[in-house]
Amino acid sequence: MAPKKNAAQPAPSAAATTQMDTTTAGSVPAAQHKPSSTLAKNTPANWDKVLQNIYQHYMNETPQRTKLIDVFLAFIAVVGALQFLYCILAGNYPFNAFLSGFGATVGQFVLTISLRIQTAAANKSDFPEVSPERAFADYVVCSLILHFFCVNFIN
């Protein structure tokens, strides 16, 4: 894209136009290039500090109930990945069984995310009428319905 022209500035000469055309798209002319000190600051030691800071904040600020839900979410994700990997490596002969099992893990993951959102202290203003007990009861009922359909789908 050509640079915008200012009415107070004269039109560039033919030599200047040729010089501007020879630069590649997205490159910065040498006069405008400023060395960035942020690139030098992003060393692996700084990333370690950032990740350690995130981990410490999570461990200090997250309630135990939410941590338990997060561990279950990680377990469900691993189970779903293992089912998908098994389907790729060994085949999917009883395809209904694969679809049912994978659908159950994905559905349970979605339901558990919903439970986590409803029971998080940061989201209390979004769900003022839903108590943690009611959210868990809804989760259990929906999980039973999900697994009922998955078992019936297998035959």
VEXSEKOL-827630 format. One record per residue: residue number from 1; residue in one letter; x, y, z of N, C-alpha, C in turn. Coordinates in steps of 0.2 Angstrom, whole numbers. Layout:
BEGIN
seq; type; nxx; nyy; nzz; caxx; cayy; cazz; cxx; cyy; czz
NUM; a; X; Y; Z; X; Y; Z; X; Y; Z .
...
This chain:
BEGIN
seq; type; nxx; nyy; nzz; caxx; cayy; cazz; cxx; cyy; czz
1; m; 4; -6; 0; 0; 0; 0; 4; 6; 0 .
2; a; 3; 11; -4; 7; 17; -5; 6; 21; 1 .
3; p; 11; 25; 3; 10; 30; 9; 6; 35; 7 .
4; k; 2; 38; 12; -2; 44; 10; 2; 50; 9 .
5; k; -1; 54; 5; 3; 60; 3; 0; 66; 7 .
6; n; 4; 70; 10; 1; 76; 13; 1; 82; 8 .
7; a; -4; 86; 8; -5; 92; 3; 1; 97; 4 .
8; a; 4; 98; 10; 9; 103; 11; 16; 100; 8 .
9; q; 17; 94; 7; 23; 91; 5; 23; 90; -3 .
10; p; 28; 92; -6; 29; 91; -13; 29; 83; -15 .
11; a; 27; 82; -21; 27; 75; -23; 34; 72; -24 .
12; p; 35; 66; -22; 42; 63; -22; 44; 63; -29 .
13; s; 51; 63; -30; 54; 63; -36; 54; 56; -39 .
14; a; 56; 55; -45; 56; 48; -48; 61; 44; -45 .
15; a; 67; 47; -42; 72; 43; -39; 70; 40; -32 .
16; a; 66; 44; -29; 63; 42; -22; 58; 37; -23 .
17; t; 54; 38; -29; 49; 33; -30; 52; 26; -32 .
18; t; 58; 26; -35; 61; 20; -37; 64; 17; -31 .
19; q; 67; 21; -26; 69; 18; -20; 64; 15; -16 .
20; m; 58; 18; -15; 53; 15; -11; 50; 9; -14 .
21; d; 50; 8; -21; 47; 2; -24; 52; -4; -23 .
22; t; 58; -3; -22; 63; -8; -22; 63; -12; -15 .
23; t; 60; -8; -10; 59; -11; -3; 54; -17; -3 .
24; t; 55; -22; 1; 50; -27; 1; 44; -25; 5 .
25; a; 38; -28; 4; 32; -27; 7; 33; -29; 15 .
26; g; 31; -24; 19; 32; -26; 26; 38; -24; 29 .
27; s; 43; -22; 25; 50; -20; 28; 50; -13; 30 .
28; v; 54; -11; 35; 54; -4; 37; 60; -1; 34 .
29; p; 60; 5; 31; 65; 9; 29; 70; 10; 34 .
30; a; 77; 10; 32; 82; 11; 37; 82; 17; 42 .
31; a; 79; 22; 39; 78; 28; 43; 73; 27; 49 .
32; q; 68; 23; 48; 63; 22; 53; 64; 16; 57 .
33; h; 69; 12; 56; 70; 6; 60; 74; 8; 67 .
34; k; 70; 6; 72; 73; 7; 79; 75; 1; 82 .
35; p; 80; -1; 84; 82; -7; 88; 77; -8; 94 .
36; s; 74; -14; 94; 69; -15; 99; 73; -18; 105 .
37; s; 72; -15; 111; 75; -18; 117; 71; -24; 120 .
38; t; 65; -24; 118; 60; -30; 120; 63; -37; 118 .
39; l; 66; -37; 112; 68; -43; 109; 74; -46; 114 .
40; a; 78; -42; 116; 83; -44; 120; 81; -46; 127 .
41; k; 75; -43; 129; 73; -45; 136; 69; -52; 136 .
42; n; 66; -54; 130; 63; -60; 130; 67; -66; 130 .
43; t; 71; -67; 135; 75; -73; 136; 72; -79; 139 .
44; p; 74; -85; 138; 71; -90; 142; 70; -90; 149 .
45; a; 75; -86; 152; 74; -85; 160; 68; -81; 161 .
46; n; 67; -76; 157; 61; -71; 158; 55; -75; 157 .
47; w; 54; -80; 152; 48; -84; 151; 47; -88; 157 .
48; d; 53; -91; 160; 52; -95; 166; 49; -91; 172 .
49; k; 51; -85; 172; 48; -81; 178; 41; -79; 176 .
50; v; 39; -78; 170; 32; -77; 169; 28; -83; 170 .
51; l; 30; -89; 168; 26; -95; 169; 26; -97; 177 .
52; q; 31; -95; 180; 31; -97; 187; 27; -92; 191 .
53; n; 26; -86; 189; 22; -81; 191; 14; -83; 190 .
54; i; 13; -85; 184; 6; -87; 183; 4; -93; 187 .
55; y; 9; -98; 188; 8; -104; 192; 7; -102; 199 .
56; q; 11; -98; 202; 10; -95; 209; 3; -92; 210 .
57; h; 1; -88; 205; -5; -84; 206; -11; -89; 206 .
58; y; -10; -94; 201; -16; -99; 201; -16; -103; 207 .
59; m; -10; -105; 210; -10; -109; 216; -13; -105; 222 .
60; n; -11; -99; 222; -13; -95; 228; -20; -92; 228 .
61; e; -23; -91; 222; -29; -87; 221; -35; -92; 219 .
62; t; -34; -98; 217; -39; -102; 214; -41; -107; 220 .
63; p; -48; -107; 221; -51; -111; 227; -49; -119; 225 .
64; q; -49; -123; 230; -48; -130; 230; -53; -133; 225 .
65; r; -59; -131; 226; -65; -134; 222; -63; -133; 214 .
66; t; -61; -127; 213; -60; -126; 206; -54; -130; 203 .
67; k; -49; -130; 207; -43; -134; 206; -45; -142; 204 .
68; l; -49; -144; 208; -52; -151; 207; -55; -152; 201 .
69; i; -59; -147; 199; -63; -147; 192; -57; -147; 187 .
70; d; -52; -142; 188; -47; -142; 182; -43; -148; 181 .
71; v; -42; -152; 187; -39; -159; 186; -43; -163; 182 .
72; f; -50; -163; 184; -54; -168; 180; -55; -166; 173 .
73; l; -54; -159; 171; -54; -157; 164; -48; -160; 161 .
74; a; -42; -159; 164; -36; -162; 161; -37; -170; 160 .
75; f; -40; -173; 165; -41; -180; 164; -45; -182; 158 .
76; i; -51; -178; 157; -55; -179; 151; -52; -178; 145 .
77; a; -48; -172; 145; -44; -171; 138; -39; -176; 137 .
78; v; -36; -179; 142; -31; -185; 140; -35; -191; 138 .
79; v; -40; -192; 141; -44; -198; 139; -47; -197; 131 .
80; g; -49; -191; 130; -51; -190; 123; -46; -190; 118 .
81; a; -40; -188; 120; -34; -188; 115; -32; -196; 114 .
82; l; -32; -200; 120; -30; -207; 119; -35; -210; 115 .
83; q; -42; -209; 115; -47; -212; 111; -45; -210; 104 .
84; f; -44; -204; 102; -43; -202; 96; -37; -205; 93 .
85; l; -31; -205; 97; -25; -209; 95; -26; -216; 93 .
86; y; -30; -219; 98; -31; -227; 97; -35; -228; 90 .
87; c; -40; -223; 89; -44; -224; 83; -39; -223; 76 .
88; i; -34; -218; 77; -30; -217; 71; -25; -223; 70 .
89; l; -22; -226; 76; -17; -231; 76; -20; -238; 74 .
90; a; -26; -240; 78; -28; -247; 78; -34; -247; 73 .
91; g; -37; -242; 71; -43; -242; 67; -50; -241; 71 .
92; n; -55; -240; 68; -61; -239; 71; -67; -243; 69 .
93; y; -65; -250; 70; -70; -255; 67; -77; -254; 70 .
94; p; -77; -254; 77; -84; -253; 79; -85; -245; 79 .
95; f; -87; -242; 74; -87; -235; 73; -92; -232; 78 .
96; n; -97; -235; 79; -102; -233; 84; -99; -232; 91 .
97; a; -95; -237; 93; -92; -237; 99; -87; -231; 100 .
98; f; -83; -230; 95; -78; -224; 95; -82; -217; 95 .
99; l; -87; -217; 91; -91; -211; 91; -94; -209; 98 .
100; s; -97; -215; 101; -100; -214; 107; -95; -212; 113 .
101; g; -90; -216; 113; -85; -214; 118; -82; -207; 117 .
102; f; -80; -205; 111; -77; -199; 110; -82; -193; 111 .
103; g; -88; -195; 109; -94; -190; 110; -95; -189; 118 .
104; a; -94; -194; 122; -95; -194; 129; -90; -190; 132 .
105; t; -84; -190; 130; -78; -187; 133; -79; -179; 131 .
106; v; -81; -178; 125; -82; -171; 123; -88; -168; 126 .
107; g; -93; -171; 127; -99; -169; 130; -98; -168; 138 .
108; q; -94; -172; 141; -92; -172; 148; -88; -166; 149 .
109; f; -83; -165; 144; -79; -159; 145; -83; -152; 145 .
110; v; -87; -152; 140; -91; -146; 139; -96; -145; 146 .
111; l; -99; -150; 148; -103; -150; 154; -98; -147; 160 .
112; t; -92; -150; 161; -88; -148; 166; -85; -141; 166 .
113; i; -84; -139; 160; -82; -132; 159; -88; -127; 161 .
114; s; -94; -129; 159; -100; -126; 162; -100; -125; 169 .
115; l; -99; -131; 172; -99; -131; 180; -94; -127; 182 .
116; r; -88; -127; 179; -82; -122; 182; -84; -115; 181 .
117; i; -87; -113; 176; -89; -106; 175; -94; -104; 180 .
118; q; -99; -108; 181; -105; -107; 186; -102; -106; 193 .
119; t; -97; -110; 195; -95; -111; 202; -89; -106; 203 .
120; a; -86; -103; 198; -81; -99; 200; -83; -92; 203 .
121; a; -79; -90; 208; -81; -84; 212; -80; -78; 208 .
122; a; -76; -78; 203; -76; -72; 198; -82; -71; 194 .
123; n; -86; -76; 193; -92; -76; 189; -99; -75; 193 .
124; k; -98; -74; 200; -104; -74; 204; -109; -68; 201 .
125; s; -107; -63; 198; -111; -58; 196; -115; -60; 190 .
126; d; -112; -65; 186; -115; -67; 180; -121; -72; 181 .
127; f; -120; -76; 187; -125; -81; 189; -127; -80; 196 .
128; p; -131; -74; 197; -133; -73; 204; -138; -78; 207 .
129; e; -142; -81; 203; -147; -85; 206; -145; -92; 206 .
130; v; -139; -94; 204; -137; -101; 204; -132; -102; 209 .
131; s; -134; -107; 214; -129; -108; 219; -125; -114; 217 .
132; p; -119; -115; 220; -114; -120; 218; -118; -127; 219 .
133; e; -122; -128; 223; -126; -134; 224; -130; -136; 218 .
134; r; -134; -130; 216; -139; -131; 211; -135; -132; 204 .
135; a; -129; -129; 203; -125; -130; 197; -122; -137; 197 .
136; f; -120; -140; 203; -118; -147; 203; -124; -152; 202 .
137; a; -130; -150; 204; -135; -155; 203; -137; -155; 195 .
138; d; -137; -149; 192; -138; -148; 185; -133; -152; 181 .
139; y; -127; -152; 183; -121; -155; 180; -122; -163; 181 .
140; v; -124; -165; 186; -126; -172; 187; -131; -175; 183 .
141; v; -137; -171; 183; -142; -173; 178; -141; -173; 171 .
142; c; -137; -168; 169; -135; -167; 162; -130; -173; 160 .
143; s; -126; -175; 165; -121; -180; 163; -125; -187; 163 .
144; l; -130; -188; 167; -133; -194; 166; -137; -195; 160 .
145; i; -140; -189; 157; -143; -189; 151; -138; -190; 145 .
146; l; -133; -187; 146; -127; -188; 141; -125; -195; 140 .
147; h; -124; -198; 146; -121; -205; 146; -127; -210; 144 .
148; f; -133; -208; 145; -139; -213; 143; -139; -213; 135 .
149; f; -138; -207; 132; -138; -207; 125; -132; -210; 122 .
150; c; -126; -210; 125; -120; -213; 123; -121; -220; 123 .
151; v; -123; -223; 129; -124; -230; 129; -129; -233; 124 .
152; n; -135; -229; 123; -140; -231; 118; -137; -231; 111 .
153; f; -132; -226; 110; -129; -226; 103; -125; -232; 102 .
154; i; -122; -235; 107; -117; -240; 105; -121; -246; 103 .
155; n; -127; -247; 105; -132; -253; 104; -131; -258; 109 .
